[in-house]
Amino acid sequence: MSRFYELVTEHVRTLGGYIPGKPLKQAERESGVNCIKMASNENPFGPSPLAIEAMQAVLGECNFYPDHDISELRQKIAEHHKLPPEDVLVTAGSTSLLGIISRTLLAPGLNAITSERSFVIYRIATKAAGGRLVEVPMRDDGFYLDAITSAIDPNTRIVFLANPNNPTGTLVDAAALDRFLAHIPPSVIVVLDEAYYDFAQHFAAARGVEYSHSLDYVRQARNVVVLRTFSKVHGLAGVRVGYGLGPAEMMKYFARMRTTFSVSVVAQAAALAALGDEAHIHKALENNAEQSKLLSEGISALGYRVVPTWANFLYCELGEDAASVAKRLQAEGVIIRPLGPWGAPTAIRVTVGTPEQNQTFLRAFRQVMEKAPVR
């Protein structure tokens, strides 16, 4: 046993790192073929053209440190949501904010609660802060809210709710969440992770469902922190910009935990421009609504179960080892996400791509699954 092992705290020694989706260039080197990436829920149309222009315009300013308080972007986000700027905290991606929240609220002996098969960063952020994560069983591939309520004890400080959930794509509607929050004690902060908000809202409008009252909770200063990101519908996953909305006093504590100058000059410029590009957002949402249906129908026609989605990806049960399927698909030029790290070793997650990408996936999927057992 090395001396460095002894120096590291126990909860860090046993901490498992995040396993990202396979990078495109790495997959192409391994497979020797050109690949398309449908693994990480990125926008297949890339960033807004306005964001690209804005990033190019500030490249010459990268010798200067960025605005630590992200003042202009914070103000614009506040105006966009009709909230005071004090209720807004911008960070280097919403995953960074998850770590900040956990380090602020958790310590050894305290716990956070979420569902099994939810976002794996909740586990990492909780354990990195010295806390314990309680994962309750799912019901119908989604959050079992009554079980989460029952799991709360005097040592609980956080409930993580991904809505829609990643990786199952399921939704908790506004009425159900209202009822759930009525039973949450004041000692618990509910982190309402709405990374896929835009897609869910678009589906909800079409399906006649009331999706979210999250901004009302913030205006009422409830013990709720809402997370949003520029990584999904805005297509800025590579520059890392996310934000939280919550009670001003709580956001001040979180702000103290940020890394200095964490949101770059380029990222701030990109997010400012992207926030107002309604045409780019509309294009992504319309494509997702249409293509998720076609992709789901194509997979289902081959005999595999697809969970109806409220996001920009599909959760699919295969009935065989998903990691093996992912390898076979990569050999055909398609990168998808096997869900073993989520506790679902026979399931995959497929990002909704462009019409051309989705057809490429379906052809490759049909080919590699010809000899697979159908459920």
C-alpha positions as a Python dict, from the first residue, in 0.01 Angstrom:
ca = {
    (1, 'M'): (0, 0, 0),
    (2, 'S'): (150, 334, -105),
    (3, 'R'): (203, 631, 123),
    (4, 'F'): (-21, 836, -106),
    (5, 'Y'): (-309, 597, -43),
    (6, 'E'): (-283, 673, 328),
    (7, 'L'): (-284, 1049, 263),
    (8, 'V'): (-610, 1046, 68),
    (9, 'T'): (-937, 1054, 262),
    (10, 'E'): (-1136, 730, 269),
    (11, 'H'): (-1436, 864, 75),
    (12, 'V'): (-1206, 979, -207),
    (13, 'R'): (-1011, 651, -213),
    (14, 'T'): (-1332, 463, -286),
    (15, 'L'): (-1475, 723, -524),
    (16, 'G'): (-1546, 598, -874),
    (17, 'G'): (-1474, 846, -1152),
    (18, 'Y'): (-1713, 950, -1425),
    (19, 'I'): (-1697, 734, -1737),
    (20, 'P'): (-1776, 964, -2030),
    (21, 'G'): (-1922, 873, -2365),
    (22, 'K'): (-1652, 767, -2607),
    (23, 'P'): (-1495, 1061, -2796),
    (24, 'L'): (-1555, 1057, -3170),
    (25, 'K'): (-1187, 1054, -3273),
    (26, 'Q'): (-1105, 775, -3030),
    (27, 'A'): (-1388, 559, -3166),
    (28, 'E'): (-1272, 622, -3522),
    (29, 'R'): (-914, 523, -3434),
    (30, 'E'): (-1036, 203, -3268),
    (31, 'S'): (-1279, 106, -3544),
    (32, 'G'): (-1097, 232, -3851),
    (33, 'V'): (-1422, 375, -3989),
    (34, 'N'): (-1590, 716, -3985),
    (35, 'C'): (-1835, 738, -3696),
    (36, 'I'): (-2134, 938, -3588),
    (37, 'K'): (-2177, 1009, -3217),
    (38, 'M'): (-2520, 937, -3069),
    (39, 'A'): (-2406, 874, -2712),
    (40, 'S'): (-2397, 1198, -2513),
    (41, 'N'): (-2723, 1382, -2590),
    (42, 'E'): (-2550, 1664, -2777),
    (43, 'N'): (-2724, 1890, -3027),
    (44, 'P'): (-2665, 1730, -3370),
    (45, 'F'): (-2684, 2072, -3537),
    (46, 'G'): (-2399, 2217, -3333),
    (47, 'P'): (-2392, 2561, -3172),
    (48, 'S'): (-2603, 2854, -3281),
    (49, 'P'): (-2440, 3043, -3570),
    (50, 'L'): (-2475, 3353, -3352),
    (51, 'A'): (-2279, 3177, -3076),
    (52, 'I'): (-2003, 3077, -3316),
    (53, 'E'): (-1975, 3436, -3436),
    (54, 'A'): (-1967, 3562, -3077),
    (55, 'M'): (-1695, 3315, -2980),
    (56, 'Q'): (-1481, 3415, -3275),
    (57, 'A'): (-1523, 3781, -3185),
    (58, 'V'): (-1372, 3738, -2836),
    (59, 'L'): (-1082, 3507, -2915),
    (60, 'G'): (-849, 3804, -2912),
    (61, 'E'): (-954, 3880, -2554),
    (62, 'C'): (-847, 3545, -2412),
    (63, 'N'): (-536, 3698, -2257),
    (64, 'F'): (-770, 3861, -2002),
    (65, 'Y'): (-937, 3679, -1716),
    (66, 'P'): (-1313, 3644, -1762),
    (67, 'D'): (-1570, 3829, -1555),
    (68, 'H'): (-1572, 3620, -1237),
    (69, 'D'): (-1932, 3711, -1158),
    (70, 'I'): (-2048, 3646, -1517),
    (71, 'S'): (-2246, 3968, -1474),
    (72, 'E'): (-2383, 4025, -1824),
    (73, 'L'): (-2490, 3666, -1881),
    (74, 'R'): (-2634, 3642, -1532),
    (75, 'Q'): (-2841, 3955, -1593),
    (76, 'K'): (-2966, 3823, -1927),
    (77, 'I'): (-3064, 3488, -1777),
    (78, 'A'): (-3248, 3669, -1497),
    (79, 'E'): (-3439, 3880, -1748),
    (80, 'H'): (-3515, 3570, -1958),
    (81, 'H'): (-3675, 3398, -1658),
    (82, 'K'): (-3817, 3714, -1498),
    (83, 'L'): (-3612, 3666, -1182),
    (84, 'P'): (-3377, 3895, -989),
    (85, 'P'): (-3007, 3840, -1072),
    (86, 'E'): (-2947, 3741, -710),
    (87, 'D'): (-3144, 3422, -778),
    (88, 'V'): (-2908, 3319, -1059),
    (89, 'L'): (-2569, 3147, -1038),
    (90, 'V'): (-2373, 3065, -1356),
    (91, 'T'): (-2112, 2789, -1346),
    (92, 'A'): (-1890, 2588, -1578),
    (93, 'G'): (-2167, 2345, -1669),
    (94, 'S'): (-2447, 2220, -1446),
    (95, 'T'): (-2229, 1924, -1341),
    (96, 'S'): (-1995, 2174, -1177),
    (97, 'L'): (-2291, 2319, -988),
    (98, 'L'): (-2390, 1971, -867),
    (99, 'G'): (-2047, 1941, -710),
    (100, 'I'): (-2076, 2287, -553),
    (101, 'I'): (-2419, 2209, -405),
    (102, 'S'): (-2296, 1879, -262),
    (103, 'R'): (-1983, 2028, -106),
    (104, 'T'): (-2189, 2310, 45),
    (105, 'L'): (-2462, 2095, 199),
    (106, 'L'): (-2310, 1753, 265),
    (107, 'A'): (-2047, 1610, 499),
    (108, 'P'): (-1969, 1268, 650),
    (109, 'G'): (-2281, 1142, 827),
    (110, 'L'): (-2521, 1327, 596),
    (111, 'N'): (-2699, 1189, 291),
    (112, 'A'): (-2861, 1276, -39),
    (113, 'I'): (-3144, 1083, -204),
    (114, 'T'): (-3221, 1011, -566),
    (115, 'S'): (-3354, 724, -776),
    (116, 'E'): (-3171, 428, -917),
    (117, 'R'): (-3095, 468, -1289),
    (118, 'S'): (-3062, 844, -1264),
    (119, 'F'): (-2776, 1080, -1349),
    (120, 'V'): (-2448, 919, -1237),
    (121, 'I'): (-2295, 1252, -1133),
    (122, 'Y'): (-2528, 1262, -832),
    (123, 'R'): (-2343, 961, -690),
    (124, 'I'): (-2001, 1106, -763),
    (125, 'A'): (-2080, 1454, -629),
    (126, 'T'): (-2233, 1315, -310),
    (127, 'K'): (-1947, 1081, -232),
    (128, 'A'): (-1682, 1342, -318),
    (129, 'A'): (-1838, 1564, -50),
    (130, 'G'): (-1817, 1283, 206),
    (131, 'G'): (-2190, 1214, 201),
    (132, 'R'): (-2389, 898, 135),
    (133, 'L'): (-2624, 860, -161),
    (134, 'V'): (-2949, 672, -109),
    (135, 'E'): (-3092, 537, -436),
    (136, 'V'): (-3456, 428, -415),
    (137, 'P'): (-3617, 187, -662),
    (138, 'M'): (-3785, 316, -977),
    (139, 'R'): (-4147, 268, -1074),
    (140, 'D'): (-4239, 245, -1445),
    (141, 'D'): (-3885, 355, -1541),
    (142, 'G'): (-3930, 684, -1353),
    (143, 'F'): (-3899, 842, -1011),
    (144, 'Y'): (-4103, 678, -735),
    (145, 'L'): (-4170, 997, -540),
    (146, 'D'): (-4345, 833, -244),
    (147, 'A'): (-4044, 607, -190),
    (148, 'I'): (-3812, 908, -201),
    (149, 'T'): (-4025, 1088, 59),
    (150, 'S'): (-4018, 780, 282),
    (151, 'A'): (-3639, 757, 255),
    (152, 'I'): (-3583, 1107, 399),
    (153, 'D'): (-3437, 1098, 750),
    (154, 'P'): (-3286, 1359, 988),
    (155, 'N'): (-2951, 1328, 807),
    (156, 'T'): (-3091, 1403, 461),
    (157, 'R'): (-2987, 1735, 310),
    (158, 'I'): (-3047, 1695, -66),
    (159, 'V'): (-3294, 1524, -298),
    (160, 'F'): (-3177, 1505, -660),
    (161, 'L'): (-3457, 1491, -918),
    (162, 'A'): (-3366, 1484, -1287),
    (163, 'N'): (-3676, 1591, -1478),
    (164, 'P'): (-3677, 1453, -1745),
    (165, 'N'): (-3464, 1175, -1603),
    (166, 'N'): (-3134, 1078, -1760),
    (167, 'P'): (-3107, 804, -1887),
    (168, 'T'): (-3470, 681, -1894),
    (169, 'G'): (-3622, 1000, -2043),
    (170, 'T'): (-3926, 986, -1813),
    (171, 'L'): (-4110, 1287, -1669),
    (172, 'V'): (-4265, 1395, -1339),
    (173, 'D'): (-4548, 1635, -1421),
    (174, 'A'): (-4609, 1963, -1242),
    (175, 'A'): (-4897, 1843, -1025),
    (176, 'A'): (-4705, 1539, -901),
    (177, 'L'): (-4404, 1753, -817),
    (178, 'D'): (-4623, 2006, -633),
    (179, 'R'): (-4759, 1725, -415),
    (180, 'F'): (-4411, 1588, -355),
    (181, 'L'): (-4268, 1922, -244),
    (182, 'A'): (-4549, 1965, 9),
    (183, 'H'): (-4399, 1673, 205),
    (184, 'I'): (-4033, 1786, 197),
    (185, 'P'): (-3904, 1915, 532),
    (186, 'P'): (-3731, 2256, 544),
    (187, 'S'): (-3397, 2087, 625),
    (188, 'V'): (-3384, 1935, 274),
    (189, 'I'): (-3298, 2110, -53),
    (190, 'V'): (-3456, 1965, -366),
    (191, 'V'): (-3223, 1996, -665),
    (192, 'L'): (-3453, 1997, -965),
    (193, 'D'): (-3227, 1914, -1257),
    (194, 'E'): (-3395, 2041, -1574),
    (195, 'A'): (-3106, 1995, -1816),
    (196, 'Y'): (-3357, 1883, -2082),
    (197, 'Y'): (-3615, 2148, -1999),
    (198, 'D'): (-3661, 2281, -2354),
    (199, 'F'): (-3729, 1939, -2502),
    (200, 'A'): (-3968, 1845, -2222),
    (201, 'Q'): (-4158, 2172, -2251),
    (202, 'H'): (-4193, 2124, -2628),
    (203, 'F'): (-4329, 1771, -2583),
    (204, 'A'): (-4560, 1883, -2301),
    (205, 'A'): (-4718, 2153, -2515),
    (206, 'A'): (-4785, 1900, -2792),
    (207, 'R'): (-4915, 1633, -2552),
    (208, 'G'): (-5134, 1858, -2339),
    (209, 'V'): (-4932, 1805, -2021),
    (210, 'E'): (-4829, 2067, -1765),
    (211, 'Y'): (-4461, 2004, -1723),
    (212, 'S'): (-4299, 2234, -1470),
    (213, 'H'): (-4369, 2494, -1201),
    (214, 'S'): (-3998, 2524, -1124),
    (215, 'L'): (-3970, 2901, -1167),
    (216, 'D'): (-4270, 2949, -939),
    (217, 'Y'): (-4083, 2758, -668),
    (218, 'V'): (-3787, 2993, -710),
    (219, 'R'): (-4008, 3304, -692),
    (220, 'Q'): (-4164, 3165, -376),
    (221, 'A'): (-3816, 3111, -225),
    (222, 'R'): (-3895, 2742, -170),
    (223, 'N'): (-3614, 2507, -71),
    (224, 'V'): (-3560, 2422, -439),
    (225, 'V'): (-3265, 2486, -670),
    (226, 'V'): (-3339, 2453, -1042),
    (227, 'L'): (-3057, 2355, -1279),
    (228, 'R'): (-3044, 2444, -1648),
    (229, 'T'): (-2768, 2412, -1908),
    (230, 'F'): (-2649, 2547, -2242),
    (231, 'S'): (-2513, 2202, -2333),
    (232, 'K'): (-2828, 2055, -2484),
    (233, 'V'): (-3070, 2255, -2699),
    (234, 'H'): (-2817, 2540, -2736),
    (235, 'G'): (-2542, 2305, -2858),
    (236, 'L'): (-2266, 2438, -2630),
    (237, 'A'): (-2161, 2121, -2447),
    (238, 'G'): (-1798, 2181, -2540),
    (239, 'V'): (-1762, 2521, -2375),
    (240, 'R'): (-1928, 2431, -2041),
    (241, 'V'): (-2195, 2674, -1928),
    (242, 'G'): (-2478, 2592, -1689),
    (243, 'Y'): (-2669, 2776, -1423),
    (244, 'G'): (-2882, 2742, -1116),
    (245, 'L'): (-3193, 2929, -1007),
    (246, 'G'): (-3284, 2945, -641),
    (247, 'P'): (-3326, 3151, -324),
    (248, 'A'): (-3076, 3438, -322),
    (249, 'E'): (-2934, 3350, 20),
    (250, 'M'): (-2864, 2992, -84),
    (251, 'M'): (-2709, 3100, -414),
    (252, 'K'): (-2467, 3327, -225),
    (253, 'Y'): (-2337, 3027, -33),
    (254, 'F'): (-2295, 2828, -352),
    (255, 'A'): (-2115, 3120, -518),
    (256, 'R'): (-1844, 3106, -251),
    (257, 'M'): (-1761, 2751, -358),
    (258, 'R'): (-1702, 2828, -726),
    (259, 'T'): (-1357, 2799, -879),
    (260, 'T'): (-1221, 3147, -953),
    (261, 'F'): (-1281, 3263, -1314),
    (262, 'S'): (-1443, 2927, -1393),
    (263, 'V'): (-1660, 3035, -1689),
    (264, 'S'): (-1432, 3137, -1974),
    (265, 'V'): (-1447, 3448, -2190),
    (266, 'V'): (-1545, 3230, -2487),
    (267, 'A'): (-1815, 3044, -2294),
    (268, 'Q'): (-1977, 3361, -2164),
    (269, 'A'): (-1988, 3516, -2511),
    (270, 'A'): (-2132, 3198, -2663),
    (271, 'A'): (-2408, 3163, -2404),
    (272, 'L'): (-2510, 3528, -2434),
    (273, 'A'): (-2557, 3490, -2808),
    (274, 'A'): (-2718, 3145, -2792),
    (275, 'L'): (-2983, 3247, -2542),
    (276, 'G'): (-3148, 3474, -2798),
    (277, 'D'): (-3125, 3254, -3108),
    (278, 'E'): (-3487, 3137, -3120),
    (279, 'A'): (-3453, 3002, -3475),
    (280, 'H'): (-3172, 2764, -3378),
    (281, 'I'): (-3361, 2648, -3071),
    (282, 'H'): (-3679, 2591, -3273),
    (283, 'K'): (-3489, 2388, -3533),
    (284, 'A'): (-3347, 2157, -3266),
    (285, 'L'): (-3683, 2112, -3093),
    (286, 'E'): (-3878, 2040, -3411),
    (287, 'N'): (-3620, 1790, -3532),
    (288, 'N'): (-3618, 1618, -3193),
    (289, 'A'): (-3997, 1586, -3178),
    (290, 'E'): (-4022, 1439, -3526),
    (291, 'Q'): (-3713, 1220, -3522),
    (292, 'S'): (-3758, 1076, -3173),
    (293, 'K'): (-4088, 932, -3295),
    (294, 'L'): (-3934, 782, -3608),
    (295, 'L'): (-3634, 647, -3419),
    (296, 'S'): (-3852, 494, -3150),
    (297, 'E'): (-4078, 331, -3409),
    (298, 'G'): (-3778, 192, -3594),
    (299, 'I'): (-3629, 32, -3282),
    (300, 'S'): (-3966, -97, -3162),
    (301, 'A'): (-4033, -257, -3501),
    (302, 'L'): (-3731, -479, -3439),
    (303, 'G'): (-3889, -606, -3116),
    (304, 'Y'): (-3709, -400, -2853),
    (305, 'R'): (-3872, -197, -2576),
    (306, 'V'): (-3825, 180, -2598),
    (307, 'V'): (-3939, 402, -2310),
    (308, 'P'): (-4139, 704, -2436),
    (309, 'T'): (-3909, 1004, -2411),
    (310, 'W'): (-3948, 1363, -2295),
    (311, 'A'): (-3589, 1451, -2378),
    (312, 'N'): (-3350, 1423, -2675),
    (313, 'F'): (-3256, 1059, -2628),
    (314, 'L'): (-3415, 715, -2613),
    (315, 'Y'): (-3377, 448, -2345),
    (316, 'C'): (-3393, 99, -2493),
    (317, 'E'): (-3390, -244, -2326),
    (318, 'L'): (-3206, -504, -2534),
    (319, 'G'): (-3216, -822, -2327),
    (320, 'E'): (-2843, -880, -2375),
    (321, 'D'): (-2514, -725, -2272),
    (322, 'A'): (-2533, -362, -2387),
    (323, 'A'): (-2156, -308, -2383),
    (324, 'S'): (-2118, -583, -2642),
    (325, 'V'): (-2387, -425, -2860),
    (326, 'A'): (-2214, -87, -2832),
    (327, 'K'): (-1889, -243, -2956),
    (328, 'R'): (-2063, -399, -3253),
    (329, 'L'): (-2235, -72, -3338),
    (330, 'Q'): (-1908, 119, -3312),
    (331, 'A'): (-1757, -120, -3566),
    (332, 'E'): (-2040, -9, -3797),
    (333, 'G'): (-1964, 359, -3737),
    (334, 'V'): (-2222, 446, -3467),
    (335, 'I'): (-2139, 542, -3107),
    (336, 'I'): (-2415, 489, -2850),
    (337, 'R'): (-2416, 466, -2469),
    (338, 'P'): (-2435, 130, -2290),
    (339, 'L'): (-2588, 188, -1948),
    (340, 'G'): (-2397, -48, -1719),
    (341, 'P'): (-2269, 245, -1505),
    (342, 'W'): (-2634, 338, -1443),
    (343, 'G'): (-2712, -12, -1316),
    (344, 'A'): (-2882, -115, -1642),
    (345, 'P'): (-2635, -354, -1812),
    (346, 'T'): (-2884, -465, -2079),
    (347, 'A'): (-2996, -115, -2181),
    (348, 'I'): (-2864, 150, -2416),
    (349, 'R'): (-2925, 523, -2455),
    (350, 'V'): (-2938, 666, -2807),
    (351, 'T'): (-2926, 1039, -2876),
    (352, 'V'): (-3179, 1166, -3129),
    (353, 'G'): (-2975, 1285, -3425),
    (354, 'T'): (-3043, 1436, -3764),
    (355, 'P'): (-3266, 1239, -4002),
    (356, 'E'): (-2956, 1107, -4179),
    (357, 'Q'): (-2787, 1003, -3853),
    (358, 'N'): (-3098, 827, -3729),
    (359, 'Q'): (-3133, 627, -4048),
    (360, 'T'): (-2765, 532, -4027),
    (361, 'F'): (-2820, 414, -3671),
    (362, 'L'): (-3127, 209, -3762),
    (363, 'R'): (-2945, 36, -4047),
    (364, 'A'): (-2649, -45, -3824),
    (365, 'F'): (-2869, -151, -3533),
    (366, 'R'): (-3073, -382, -3753),
    (367, 'Q'): (-2755, -540, -3886),
    (368, 'V'): (-2580, -599, -3553),
    (369, 'M'): (-2892, -725, -3376),
    (370, 'E'): (-2992, -984, -3639),
    (371, 'K'): (-2861, -1268, -3423),
    (372, 'A'): (-2951, -1107, -3087),
    (373, 'P'): (-3231, -1250, -2870),
    (374, 'V'): (-3545, -1039, -2907),
    (375, 'R'): (-3751, -956, -2600),
}
